[in-house]
Amino acid sequence: MKMSQFTFIPILTFTCLVVVCCNYDEPKSMVVTAEERTKAESKTIENMQSAYKGEMNAIAKFEAFSKKAEEEGYHYIALLYNAVSAAEYIHARNHKAVIEDSGSKVPTIKPEYKVKTTKENLANDIKDEAYEAKKMYPDFLKTAETAENQIAYLSLTYAMKTEAKHKVFFEQVLADINSKTLKTSPSSYYVCPDCGNTYIASPKHCDFSLTEGEKFIKFQ
């Protein structure tokens, strides 16, 4: 009897909470009209096309930066660029699927970038990744949420979270160059094949997509 009474109380409390929530009037500023949702739907696909272009450009850019790093004797940084390029490919693939599912055209692009010294490349990459993780993708996510486009929201979330991690990796290796401690830089990277999440050690599963660690793409 004691067990029954114990479990009944939280259930009752939860039921009361649900009733209160259901009777709560949603603020008018949060109500999305049909017109706003339609505009958001269209804008979301535009954003996905823009994100796709950015990821495709990043793939080519990071491949070129990897070669430059290798030329300058920064093997571990070249390795990082290879892993990040693979992650960007996964993001581009996911974005492409969203665009195709909407019946829209997948854009074609001609990559544009400049190869500088590895230190300069890393400094620019840190700025670019910060912009994508803190500004571009969050803005795109708000629009996708308004449009109630769940698959776009998922693809954008994967990219945003991964770009934030890439920024940290770039900051770490740039600091290693400046402090002349590159020998302590990671010698391997693991990329989730489903979301692009990147690790320096093989995880049991991806923190974002829950993909099993044994399926990860390894760079060593």
Backbone as a ProteinNet text record, in pm:
[ID]
protein_1_A
[PRIMARY]
MKMSQFTFIPILTFTCLVVVCCNYDEPKSMVVTAEERTKAESKTIENMQSAYKGEMNAIAKFEAFSKKAEEEGYHYIALLYNAVSAAEYIHARNHKAVIEDSGSKVPTIKPEYKVKTTKENLANDIKDEAYEAKKMYPDFLKTAETAENQIAYLSLTYAMKTEAKHKVFFEQVLADINSKTLKTSPSSYYVCPDCGNTYIASPKHCDFSLTEGEKFIKFQ
[TERTIARY]
83.5	0	86.4	196.4	283.7	341.3	375.3	429.5	326.3	201.4	94.7	71.9	71	49.9	165.1	287.1	406.1	405.3	363.9	363.1	244.3	139.5	19.1	36.4	109.4	123.6	189.5	306.7	366.8	280.5	208.4	121.9	11.9	-44.9	-149.8	-95.9	23.3	85.6	109.9	158	185.2	56.6	-51.7	-180.1	-228	-211.2	-251	-169.2	-40	49	6.7	-30.4	-74.8	-199.6	-292.8	-417	-387.5	-297.6	-261.9	-198.4	-106.6	-36.9	-133	-226.7	-321.4	-412.9	-439.5	-528.4	-454.9	-320.6	-241.3	-249.6	-278.2	-288.6	-149.5	-119.2	10.2	20.5	133.3	150.6	130.2	64.5	34.8	161	272	396.1	453.9	410.4	462.8	373.7	258.3	168.1	216	230.6	277.4	157.4	140.4	28.9	61.1	-40.6	-21.7	70.6	56.1	140.4	286.4	310	446.8	510	430.4	482.5	517.5	433.1	459.1	588.2	606.6	729.6	850.6	833.9	943.2	979	879.4	903.7	991.3	956.9	1034	1174.7	1182.9	1312.1	1401.2	1341.9	1420	1492.9	1425.5	1490.3	1600.3	1577.6	1682.8	1804.4	1776.5	1884.5	1959.8	1886.9	1950.3	2039.6	1995.3	2076.3	2202.1	2187.4	2301.7	2399.9	2345.6	2429.2	2501.6	2432.6	2491.9	2610	2591.5	2700	2821.2	2792.5	2899.9	2977	2905.6	2971	3053.3	2999.8	3072.7	3200.3	3192.6	3310.9	3413.7	3362.8	3451.2	3525.4	3459.1	3523.3	3648.8	3633.5	3746.9	3852.9	3808.4	3901.3	3987.7	3923.8	3999	4091.8	4054.1	4143.2	4269.3	4251.1	4365	4450	4384.9	4457.4	4535.5	4483.4	4552.1	4683.8	4678.2	4799.2	4901.9	4853.8	4943.3	5008.3	4931.3	4985.2	5091.8	5066.8	5163.3	5292.1	5278	5395	5479.1	5414.5	5484.6	5532.4	5509.8	5557.2	5462.8	5338.7	5239.8	5150	5204.9	5129.6	5001.9	5009.5	4892.2	4782.2	4821.8	4721.5	4658.9	4740.7	4688.6	4586.2	4614.7	4523.3	4390.6	4398.2	4277.2	4194.8	4259.4	4188	4119.7	4183.8	4121.9	3994.9	4001.9	3885.5	3772.5	3806.9	3705.7	3642.1	3721.6	3667.9	3566.7	3596.7	3503.6	3374.2	3385.4	3266.5	3180	3245.6	3170.6	3098.9	3161.9	3097	2968.3	2972	2853.9	2744.3	2782.8	2684.2	2621.7	2706.6	2657.3	2562.2	2595.7	2510.3	2374.9	2375.4	2249.7	2166	2231.9	2160.8	2099.9	2174.9	2128.2	2001.6	1997.9	1880.6	1756.8	1774.5	1662.7	1611.4	1704.1	1667.4	1593.4	1644.8	1582.4	1444.4	1431.1	1301.3	1194.8	1238.2	1143.5	1107.2	1175.9	1150.5	1222.5	1315.4	1388.4	1519	1579.9	1703	1824.4	1912.6	2037.9	2136.7	2187.1	2275.1	2411.1	2469.1	2605.2	2693.8	2813.2	2901.4	3042.5	3114.8	3256.9	3327.5	3399.3	3463.4	3553.7	3546.5	3629.5	3696	3827.6	3902.5	4047.2	4118.2	4258.9	4341.9	4448	4537.3	4650.9	4661.9	4768	4859.7	4930.5	5010.3	4914.7	4961	4874.5	4826.5	4912.1	4871.3	4759.6	4772.3	4669	4540.6	4556.5	4438.8	4361.1	4432.7	4367.8	4296.7	4360.9	4300.2	4169.6	4168.1	4046.1	3940.2	3985	3891.3	3820.2	3893.3	3833.7	3720.7	3743.8	3640.7	3520.1	3547.5	3439.2	3354.4	3420.5	3346.8	3265.6	3321.5	3249.7	3123.7	3135	3018.9	2910.3	2950	2851.8	2784.4	2863.5	2810.2	2728.1	2764	2698.3	2596.6	2607.3	2518	2437.9	2508	2438.9	2344.8	2397.6	2314	2203.7	2229.6	2120.2	2006.4	2040.9	1937.4	1858.3	1930.1	1863.6	1771.9	1814.7	1734.9	1604.2	1608.4	1487.3	1383.8	1430.4	1339.7	1284	1368.7	1324.7	1223	1241.2	1146.6	1010.5	1012.1	887.5	817.8	897.5	843	799.5	837.8	809	869.3	986.7	1058.7	1158.6	1118.3	1198.1	1327.2	1322.7	1442.7	1547.1	1501.9	1593.9	1653.5	1570	1613.9	1722.1	1703.4	1799.7	1932.5	1926.6	2048.1	2125.5	2054.5	2117.3	2178	2109.9	2159.1	2289	2293.8	2416	2533	2509.6	2615.9	2659.5	2564.3	2595.2	2680.7	2640.8	2714.1	2854.5	2866.3	2996.7	3090	3037.4	3121.1	3178.6	3101.2	3149.1	3268.5	3264.1	3374.9	3496.6	3473.4	3583.8	3657.2	3582.2	3642.8	3742.1	3703.8	3790.5	3915.6	3900.4	4015.3	4113.6	4060.4	4145.1	4218.6	4147.9	4209.8	4323.5	4303.3	4403.9	4531.4	4517.2	4637.4	4708.5	4633	4696.8	4777.7	4722.8	4795.1	4920	4910.1	5025.3	5136.3	5096.5	5196.8	5267.4	5188.1	5243.9	5333	5299.3	5378.3	5482	5486.6	5581.5	5567.5	5441.6	5416.1	5330.7	5352.5	5270.3	5281.4	5388.9	5405.3	5298.4	5232.4	5127	4989.2	4982.4	4854.6	4800.2	4667.9	4607.1	4664.7	4684	4738.8	4631.7	4506.1	4396.3	4265.7	4173.1	4040.6	3937	3818.3	3709.5	3586.6	3529.1	3416.4	3292	3182.5	3056.2	3005.4	2974.1	2929.1	2787.8	2714.7	2576.3	2558.9	2638.4	2619.4	2745.3	2861.8	2986.4	3053.8	2992.5	3052.1	3194.1	3286.9	3428.3	3490.4	3568.9	3632.9	3782	3858.6	4000.6	4024.6	3923.6	3930.7	3798.4	3805.6	3686.6	3584.6	3463.3	3359.8	3278.6	3203.5	3114.7	3001	2956.7	2853	2858.9	2799.3	2799	2707.9	2754.1	2673.6	2554.2	2563.6	2457.3	2356.5	2406.3	2317.8	2304.8	2385.4	2388.2	2440.4	2506.4	2568.6	2678.6	2687.1	2786.5	2928.3	3017.3	3153.8	3230.1	3198	3269.1	3243.4	3142.9	3109.6	3179	3247.4	3311.5	3422.2	3445.6	3553.8	3679.6	3786.8	3907.4	4013.3	4077.4	4188	4308.6	4415.2	4533	4660.8
-120.8	0	125	121.4	237.4	268.9	168.4	188	252.8	210.3	264.8	411.1	444.6	582.8	670.5	616.2	692.7	726.7	629.6	653.1	736	737.6	810.1	960.6	1002.9	1146.2	1220.3	1174.2	1246.7	1245	1135.7	1128.5	1232.5	1247.2	1345.5	1486.4	1510	1640.6	1672.9	1573.2	1591.9	1622	1552	1573.5	1716.2	1765.8	1904.4	2001	1969.4	2055.8	2061.1	1946.5	1940.5	2023.8	2015	2091.6	2240.5	2281.5	2422.8	2469.2	2386.6	2422.8	2432.2	2341	2340.2	2460.9	2512.2	2626.8	2758.9	2750.8	2872.5	2930.1	3059.2	3124.4	3156.4	3108.6	3133.4	3281.3	3346.4	3487.1	3509.3	3615.9	3642.7	3652.5	3701	3716.2	3582.5	3472.3	3340.5	3265.8	3318.3	3253.3	3276.1	3167.2	3175.8	3167.3	3266.2	3265.6	3177	3144.3	3060.9	3130.4	3260.6	3336.6	3333.6	3348.7	3346	3209.1	3105.5	2970.7	2943.6	2991.7	2973.6	3042.8	3164.5	3238.5	3167	3113.8	3043	2914.9	2848.8	2727.1	2756.6	2864.2	2903.6	2947.6	3026	3076.6	2964.5	2864	2750.9	2680.3	2660.3	2595	2683.4	2813.9	2906.6	2894.6	2887	2873.2	2742.1	2634.9	2505.4	2508.7	2576.4	2590.4	2671	2775.7	2857	2777.3	2700.5	2618	2511.2	2455.3	2353.3	2412.6	2531.6	2598.3	2619.5	2665	2690.7	2565.1	2455	2328.7	2274.4	2285.8	2239.1	2320.1	2448.4	2533.6	2496.6	2466.9	2431.1	2300.7	2206.6	2078.8	2102.5	2178	2206.5	2289.8	2387.4	2475.5	2398.3	2312.8	2239.1	2134.7	2081.1	1988.4	2061.9	2184.2	2265.7	2307.2	2340.6	2380.6	2263.4	2143.7	2024.4	2006	2025.2	2012.8	2118.2	2239.9	2348.6	2317.2	2266.8	2231.9	2123.9	2027.1	1918.4	1974.3	2066.6	2129.1	2203.5	2261.8	2338.6	2251.2	2121.8	2030.1	2010.1	2054.6	2039.5	1918.9	1801.2	1680.1	1665.1	1692.5	1675.9	1775.8	1893.7	1991.8	1949.9	1892.4	1839.7	1731	1650.7	1543.7	1601.2	1707.6	1774	1827.4	1890.9	1944.7	1833.7	1718.9	1606.6	1559.8	1553.7	1510.2	1612	1740	1845.5	1849.8	1829.1	1826.5	1714	1599.3	1485.2	1518.6	1587.6	1627.2	1722.6	1816.8	1912.3	1841.1	1736.5	1658.3	1594.6	1544.8	1483	1587	1706.6	1814	1849	1859.4	1893.2	1784.9	1661.1	1548.8	1555.2	1584.8	1594.7	1713	1827.3	1945.1	1915.8	1845.9	1811.3	1727.1	1633.6	1546.7	1628.4	1729.1	1815.7	1893.4	1946.2	2023.5	1935.8	1817.7	1725.8	1681.1	1658.3	1617.1	1724.1	1849	1959.2	1977.8	1904.1	1917.5	2036.6	2094.8	2212.3	2172.9	2268.4	2243.9	2252.5	2154.7	2156.5	2243.8	2348.5	2440.8	2380.8	2428.1	2389.2	2510.4	2485.7	2598.1	2574.6	2682.8	2678.6	2729.4	2641.6	2682.4	2803.8	2893.8	3013.6	3030.1	3034.6	3051.4	3086.5	3136.3	3169.3	3088	3029.2	2951.9	3043	3061.9	3143.8	3054	3108.8	3024.6	2949.6	2841.5	2762	2843.8	2926.6	3010.8	3105.7	3163.9	3255.2	3180.3	3061.8	2981.2	2945.5	2905.8	2868	2987.3	3103.3	3223.4	3257.5	3245.7	3273.7	3166.4	3042	2931.7	2948.1	2995.4	3016.7	3118.5	3225.1	3327.8	3272	3195.4	3139.6	3040.7	2953.4	2853.8	2920	3025.7	3098.3	3163.1	3220.6	3283.6	3180.7	3066.2	2963.1	2906.7	2883	2820.7	2916.1	3044.2	3139.8	3231	3245	3337.5	3270.4	3219.6	3168.5	3053.1	2946.9	2829.9	2855.1	2929.3	2960.8	3036.8	3130.7	3204.7	3110.9	3022.1	2925.2	2833.4	2797.5	2708.1	2773.7	2901.5	2971.8	2968.8	2988.3	2986.7	2847.2	2746.1	2607.8	2567.6	2619.1	2590.5	2653.2	2776.2	2842.9	2767.5	2715.7	2640.7	2499.8	2458.2	2322.5	2216.9	2248.8	2155.8	2079.9	1963.9	1888.8	1833.7	1789.1	1731.1	1839.4	1958.3	2070.6	2110.1	2112.8	2148.8	2052.4	1923.9	1823.1	1840	1857.5	1873.7	1997.8	2106.1	2231.5	2220.3	2148.7	2130.1	2051	1943.9	1864.7	1952.6	2033.2	2118.2	2223.1	2288.4	2393.5	2341.1	2229.5	2173.5	2128.7	2073.9	2027.4	2143.6	2250.1	2366.2	2425.7	2423.6	2475	2393.4	2262.7	2177.3	2200.8	2220.8	2246.4	2374.7	2474	2600.4	2575.5	2493.6	2462.7	2388.8	2293.9	2221.2	2316.1	2408.2	2503.5	2594.5	2635.6	2720.3	2646.8	2519.7	2441.1	2424.3	2389.7	2367.6	2498.9	2608.5	2738	2777.3	2749.6	2776.5	2690	2566.7	2475.8	2528.2	2586	2643.6	2759.7	2847.3	2966.6	2933.2	2825.4	2785.7	2679.1	2641.4	2540.1	2407.9	2366.4	2239.5	2146.8	2151	2070.8	1920.7	1877.7	1735	1681.4	1771.6	1729.7	1732.5	1773.5	1780.2	1640.2	1626.1	1494.3	1428.3	1299	1223.8	1141.4	1159.2	1087.3	1163.5	1144	1205.4	1103.1	1112.1	1021.8	1104.8	1074.6	1152.2	1064.2	1110.5	1036.6	1039.5	925.2	919.9	972.2	995.6	1041.2	1191	1249.1	1391.5	1475	1410.8	1484.6	1518	1483.8	1510.1	1454.7	1531.7	1496.8	1479.8	1373.1	1341.2	1316.5	1326.7	1292.4	1150.9	1091	952.8	884.1	757.7	684.5	675.3	726.6	721.6	592.2	561.8	445.6	471.7	597.2	637.1	788.7	839.2	982.8	1055.2	1167.1	1245.2	1311.1	1330	1397.4	1299.6	1201.6	1112.1	973.3	943.9	812.6	700.8	738.1	639.4	566.5	435.5	355.6	395.4	401.3	444.9	361.8	233.4	145.1	181.1	262.4	303.2	433.4	495.5	623.3	612.2	721.8	730.5	775.8	700.2	729.6	797.6	901	969.8	962.7	902.2	881.3	892.1
0	0	0	71.9	77.7	-60	-134.9	-268.9	-358.4	-348.1	-431.8	-399.4	-269.9	-231	-278.8	-275.6	-313.4	-461.8	-542.5	-686.7	-730.1	-653.3	-693	-680.2	-579.9	-553.9	-668.7	-720.3	-831.5	-956.8	-979.2	-1096.5	-1087.5	-968.9	-947.3	-967.5	-912.9	-927	-1073	-1147.6	-1290.2	-1365.9	-1327.6	-1393.5	-1372.8	-1250.8	-1222.4	-1303.9	-1319.4	-1395.6	-1541.4	-1596.1	-1734.8	-1756	-1661.7	-1672.3	-1672.1	-1581.9	-1574.1	-1703	-1756	-1880	-1997.3	-2002.6	-2113.5	-2110.1	-1989.5	-1976.7	-1989.6	-1999.8	-2008.1	-2148.6	-2158.7	-2288.4	-2340.5	-2460	-2522	-2557.6	-2526.3	-2560.5	-2709.4	-2743.7	-2883.5	-2967.6	-2907.5	-2981.9	-3025.8	-2961	-2993.1	-3091.8	-3122.5	-3215.4	-3358.2	-3432.9	-3571.3	-3664.3	-3746.8	-3841.2	-3959.8	-4036.6	-4155.4	-4255.4	-4265.8	-4359.2	-4315.1	-4185	-4132.6	-4152.9	-4133.5	-4150.9	-4297.6	-4388.5	-4531.5	-4572.3	-4521.8	-4552.4	-4493.6	-4373.6	-4307.6	-4382.6	-4437.6	-4514.6	-4636.5	-4706.3	-4823.6	-4785.2	-4677.6	-4632.1	-4582	-4521.6	-4471.2	-4584.1	-4695.9	-4810.1	-4867.2	-4870	-4914	-4821.3	-4691.8	-4593.8	-4611.2	-4639.3	-4660.1	-4783.8	-4887.1	-5007.7	-4978.8	-4899.5	-4861.4	-4775.6	-4682	-4595.4	-4677	-4774.4	-4861	-4937.5	-4992.2	-5065.1	-4973.6	-4852.6	-4757.7	-4722.7	-4702.5	-4668.4	-4785.1	-4906	-5023.9	-5045	-5020.4	-5033.1	-4925.6	-4805.7	-4694.5	-4722.1	-4787	-4820	-4902.4	-5010.7	-5099.1	-5027.6	-4949.9	-4878.9	-4779.9	-4701.3	-4600.4	-4662.6	-4776.4	-4846.6	-4891.2	-4941.3	-4984.3	-4863.9	-4753.2	-4632.5	-4574.3	-4591.8	-4544.2	-4620.5	-4750.3	-4833	-4793.2	-4767	-4726.6	-4593	-4499.7	-4368	-4379.9	-4465.7	-4486.9	-4546.5	-4640.2	-4702.5	-4599.3	-4501.4	-4398.3	-4282.3	-4293.2	-4190.4	-4074.1	-4090.5	-3983.5	-4012.4	-3994.6	-4028.5	-3946.5	-3816.8	-3731.6	-3765.9	-3812.7	-3854.5	-3986.6	-4075.2	-4201.6	-4173.4	-4072.4	-4031.9	-3984	-3905.2	-3855.2	-3971.6	-4066.4	-4181.5	-4262	-4272.8	-4344.4	-4272.9	-4141.1	-4062.8	-4072.3	-4061.8	-4068.6	-4207.1	-4310.4	-4446.5	-4462	-4402.6	-4408.1	-4335.1	-4222.8	-4146.1	-4227.5	-4297	-4378.8	-4493.6	-4545.3	-4651.6	-4600.1	-4478.1	-4418.1	-4397.4	-4355	-4339.7	-4474.8	-4576.4	-4710.1	-4760.4	-4735.8	-4777.4	-4708.7	-4579.4	-4505.5	-4553.3	-4575.4	-4626.2	-4763.4	-4844.8	-4979.1	-4972.4	-4879	-4863.8	-4828.9	-4742.8	-4704.2	-4824.7	-4903.4	-5022.5	-5122.5	-5145.1	-5240.8	-5194	-5063.8	-5009.9	-5029.9	-5037.6	-5056.3	-5203.2	-5290.2	-5433.3	-5494.8	-5420	-5467.6	-5535.4	-5599.5	-5674.3	-5583.2	-5596.9	-5521.8	-5599.1	-5537.7	-5610	-5642.7	-5750.5	-5787.1	-5760.9	-5714.6	-5682.3	-5733.6	-5747.9	-5778.5	-5654.4	-5583.3	-5457.8	-5475.6	-5378.1	-5378.7	-5242.4	-5242.5	-5117.9	-5152.7	-5053.8	-5070.9	-4972.7	-5022.1	-4936.2	-4891.3	-4760.3	-4704	-4621.1	-4527.2	-4438.8	-4346.4	-4290	-4203	-4082.6	-4027.3	-3914.1	-3955.1	-4073.3	-4122	-4153.8	-4214.4	-4246.6	-4120.6	-4016.2	-3890.6	-3826.8	-3829.7	-3769.9	-3840.6	-3972.7	-4049	-4024.1	-4011.9	-3987.3	-3853.7	-3754	-3622	-3630.4	-3706.3	-3724.1	-3799.4	-3904.7	-3986.2	-3907.8	-3832.1	-3754.3	-3643	-3585.6	-3480.5	-3536.9	-3655.8	-3719.5	-3748.7	-3801.5	-3835	-3709.3	-3605.3	-3483.8	-3398.6	-3398.7	-3308.8	-3377.3	-3509.3	-3578.5	-3690	-3791	-3909.6	-3879.5	-3822.6	-3797.5	-3694.2	-3586.4	-3493.1	-3561.5	-3650.3	-3723.6	-3814.7	-3882	-3970.3	-3890.5	-3771.2	-3686.5	-3642.7	-3612.7	-3572.5	-3684.5	-3807.1	-3921.2	-3944.8	-3933.6	-3952.5	-3846.3	-3725.9	-3617.4	-3647.5	-3697.1	-3734.2	-3846.2	-3939.3	-4052.5	-4012.4	-3892	-3842.6	-3935.2	-3987.6	-4074.9	-3988.5	-3940.9	-3845	-3904.5	-4029.1	-4089.3	-4114.6	-4153.3	-4172.1	-4037	-3935.2	-3801	-3751.7	-3779.4	-3736.7	-3809	-3940.3	-4020.1	-3977.9	-3955.7	-3914.2	-3774	-3686.7	-3550.1	-3549.7	-3627.1	-3638.1	-3681.8	-3785	-3838.8	-3736.4	-3673.4	-3577.1	-3461.6	-3404.8	-3291.9	-3331.9	-3451.2	-3497.4	-3527.8	-3588.5	-3619.1	-3490.7	-3384.2	-3255.9	-3206.2	-3226.7	-3186.4	-3275.9	-3404.9	-3497.4	-3459.2	-3417	-3374.5	-3261.4	-3167	-3053.3	-3100.3	-3192.3	-3245.5	-3313.9	-3394.1	-3463.9	-3364.8	-3261	-3158.7	-3088.3	-3063.4	-2991.7	-3073.4	-3202.3	-3283	-3314.8	-3327.7	-3349.4	-3225.7	-3110.3	-2985.4	-2977	-3027	-3026.8	-3117.7	-3232.1	-3322.4	-3252.9	-3193.4	-3128.6	-3009.6	-2940	-2822.9	-2857	-2985.2	-3033.6	-2958.1	-2938.9	-2869.6	-2956.1	-3086.1	-3177	-3153.3	-3090.2	-3065.7	-2971.2	-2899.8	-2806.5	-2872.2	-3000.2	-3070.7	-3094.5	-3106.5	-3131.2	-3255.9	-3249	-3362.8	-3432.7	-3389.8	-3454.5	-3431.9	-3526.3	-3517.7	-3564.2	-3507.3	-3540.9	-3578.6	-3695.2	-3746.3	-3757.9	-3699.8	-3708.9	-3852.7	-3910.6	-4050.3	-4071.3	-3963.5	-3975.7	-3954.6	-3864.3	-3833.3	-3844.7	-3860.8	-3873.8	-3741.7	-3630.3	-3499.1	-3496.6	-3440.1	-3448.4	-3310.2	-3293.4	-3166.6	-3187.6	-3078.4	-3086	-3033.2	-2975.4	-2928.6	-2963.9	-2994.8	-3037	-2923.3	-2943	-2839	-2848.8	-2745.2	-2750.9	-2848.3	-2849.1	-2944	-2959.1	-3064.6	-3090.5	-2992.1	-2940.4	-2846.8	-2915.4	-3047	-3120.8	-3180.6	-3255.5	-3330.6	-3269.3	-3167	-3100.9	-3192.2	-3300.7	-3389.3	-3312.4	-3330.9	-3260	-3300.3	-3201.2	-3224.5	-3324.7	-3333.7	-3426.1	-3572.8	-3598.3	-3734.2	-3775	-3681.3	-3707.9	-3812.7	-3883.3	-3980.9	-3907.4	-3919.9	-3844.4	-3931.9	-3875.9	-3942.8	-3851.1	-3901.7	-3817.1	-3899.8
[MASK]
++++++++++++++++++++++++++++++++++++++++++++++++++++++++++++++++++++++++++++++++++++++++++++++++++++++++++++++++++++++++++++++++++++++++++++++++++++++++++++++++++++++++++++++++++++++++++++++++++++++++++++++++++++++++++++

